[in-house]
Every structure is written in C-alpha cells, then in structure tokens.
Amino acid sequence: MNTEETKSTQKQPVKIVGIRFKPAGKIYDFNCGAYVLKTGDDVIVETEHGLGFGTVATEPENRDPETVRQSLKKVYRPATPEDRDQREKNREIEDQAYDFCRECVVSLNLQMNLFSVESNFDSSKLTFFFTADGRVDFRKLVKMLVKEFRTKIEMRQVGIRNQAKMCGGVGRCGRILCCSAFMTRFDPVTIKMAKKQGLSLNPTKISGVCGRLMCCLTFENNLYSGSQKAQNPNSNKDNPKHSSQE
C-alpha cells in the first residue's frame, strides 16, 4: 500500500514557470511549487550562485515529472519591496564599480573595452563584461577591484554582438535592436542571405551597429529560399547529366 502511494506521488505533475533575468534574455525553467504567479511578477529564485532576482516570462504550467530535470531549481519566494530596494542598491554598486574599473583600465593601459558590470542579488560577486581584440592580462586589475570592493570578481570577455545585446540601441530601421528587444540567441548570418533577398552587398548598408551583418537577414531567409525552389522545381529535369540511361 505504501509503495503504491509513493508511486502515485512521484507521478504528480510538476508546476514549471519560465523566469527571465534580463530584458530579451534567455528564459529559464524553475519549479514553481505552490506559488501562484503570473507573467510580469518579480520573484526570488535559487541559482547556482545563490539567490537571484528575476521576472516571470511564461506562466506556470504542469509538466510530466519524467520530462523535468532532477536538478531544476525552485522559486524561493515572490519579490518584496525590500528585494526591489536591494536591486536598486545593486545597481548603484554596479555604477560605482564601472566607473572605478574604467579608471583602472586607463591607468594600467589595458587594451579592453569595458561596457557593463553586474552584481549578484546578495552583492557577493561582481561580473565585469568587456570586449577585446585578443587576450588581456587583467591580473593586476582584478587585485585592484578586490581591494576596492571586497567581493568576488569575475572578468568576462564577450563578442561584439553580445555587447550590442546587453547595451541596446537603435538600428538603421529606426527601431530598438532586435537582439536586445526579443532575440534569445544568435543564428549564423552570411552575405549569401543578402544576395538571395536582392539587397545591396555593400557591408555598410547591411551591417548593424555592432559592425556585423544584421541579424534580421535571417528572418526571411527561409521564405526566399523556398520561393526560389518553387520557381525552379525541375531545374535538373532536362539536364542530360541527370537523365537516366537504359
């Protein structure tokens, strides 16, 4: 009897909610537990680096426990006014850390472009994001940062597209950058896509603010590829090299 009760308990659906930590950032699944949440609610969740402040991006749904990862983290609790105050304090710390780090970079003559600083919710760690053409020896810089802020420091070098996503901006179309507005990943973009769509092959006209080919070239690429195939369905029909010989 106890065994059957245990099996029935294990088969109960798990309530999963999607949490986003940044605007247009990746959505992560969390175990919602007994909390009643809706899209837009701020929550405190358990992460690998401690507690984190996130926002509900997709409403809770029941899933088969066999399809849910065993290591799935949980929603710790809905955010309180005190939590929002803590987030504002973290932003002040991030601004201070950014200014101090920029001064250190200049004094050490490091060839790197610092563009963002992020703090953990509990202020136990500061992450500095930068771009650079090559590898950077920032050991002295880290020592200066640790001495100033007395917390764990992480230096993270990212690509130019990630910088555009994190910083945001306006594209040549006059709208907010797709990467910072809704894109959650970067798909490969090639000059061949622009050629298929009959666009100018001038790099300055098909490149985004990041200097790379515009991500929107991928949005309609499948449509153009499909229309070309529809226009030439029997392109090899009359080709003698592809005809059968009996």
Disulfide bonds with the S-S distance in Angstrom:
none
